[in-house]
Amino acid sequence: MKSIEDSLNLRISPKAWHVQRARWGHPIHTICSYMASFPPKVPHYFIDRFTEEGDIVLDPFCGRGTTPAEACLMGRVGIGSDLNPIAYVLTKAKVQSPTKKSLLNRLSDLESGFRRQDTSSLPRKITMLYRKKTQQQLLYLKNELDYRKSTVDNFIMALVLGGMHGDSGKPSYMSIPMPNTFSMSPNYVRNFIWTHRLKPPKHDAFDVIKHRLKRAYKEKISPTKGKAYQKDVRQVTSIMRGKKADLIFTSPPYLKVIRYGKLNWIRLWMLDIEPSDLDGLLDDKHAVPKYMDFMKETINNLARVLKDDGLCFVVVGQVSGHRGPGQNESVELGNRIRETLRNKVNLEIVGLLNDRYDRHMKVSRIWGKKKMGKATKYDQILILCKDVKAVKKKEFKKKASWRRVSIPYSQTTLQT
């Protein structure tokens, strides 16, 4: 007897995206690195196969905005939401991208208006990262950029966040040399600086921003506009404002694998947010039973905004047992969700994929062989829908196209 997944004939093959080059995708995706983000080729596969131009694609745990950004680039309306303010800034920058000319004009005004700033009140953990002039420039930009009201200022803030720390040997980073994806602890950084006698680079902040801007706009920016929100998944109906999604592609948090506040303290300083406050807001430090309650509530909320013939894909990880049933056990969250919530949620769980990836490509590889890839060894992708019969009536592409989409000149927006 055929399973529901087989009867839907979705034929999803992770190999299709694994064989694409590692950095496949539009340069807009790289304006700022981010922990636990999937590459754009993954949502691209699902968007290309299971939606059409003009459709609505939703990601309520959008991180750096990869899914809604890729949707906009493909002529769909991408909607992303996340409680993390960094995620909000990055997603808004990608789905509400202003013209390059407007960005350059604003940068010119900011640069000409720059005046020396009093940095005496800056915390030592910030001043140890940057030379004096860069400190002044960052403080100036922090005070001048109205990223919540202006899409131009928001995009510039996204470029600033992307350039705040990384390989200082490159013209795209401002700090002493450190990872670009996350921030090492202040004490670790302080000791590292002292041990290696490091001095901050002499990179001008405005030069770094313009360098990153040039790279982001190396290819045409899609005129298709989406929406970005800094909201909880429980507010998803207010986000959609009566609209329904043709596709949901998302990845909820994995049992407190990552502390986004603690690991982003440098960028959060730029946004005037305390890391501990953010980690309190992003409260996902649950054991498995509580996590199942969270996922039940999440799926039922997504059911409210998914079209009857739409598909929902939820990426979760296989994680080590630090919050699992035992110290040395691992938890396959996809299997656990399917077993626990089948027939208890308002979406039908019709299938589950294991997406194994090269552990040498993970961010955690920089922590050494002992920790590399330990937190999440592979992803699992849950396949859900609201009405199996309605989905069966639809005809989907059998294969995804990997030829980069030619950016259309017509504009699509979500009417509010």
Buried (B, 14 or more C-beta within 10 A) or exposed (E): EEEBBEEBEBEBEBEBBBEBEEEBBBBBBBBBBBBBBBBBBBBBBBBBBBBEEEBBBBBBBBBBBBBBBBBBBBBBBBBBBBBBBBBBBBBBBBBBBBEBEEBBEBBEEBBEEBEEBEBEEBEEBBBBBBBEBBBBBBBBBBEBBEBEEBBBBBBBBBBBBBBBBBEBEBBBBBBBBBBBBBBBEBEEBBEBBEEEEBEBBEBBBBBBBBBBBEBBBEBBBBBBBBBBBBBBBEBBEEBBEEBBBBBBBBBBBBBBBBBBBBBBBBBBBBBEBEBEEBBEBBEBBBEBEEBBEBBBEBBBBBBEBBBEBBBBBBBBBBBBBBBBEEEEEBBBBBBBBBEBBEEEBBBBBBBBBEBEBEBEEBBBBEBEEEEBBBBBBBBBBBBBBBBEEEBEEEEBEEEBEBEEBEBBEEEBEBEE
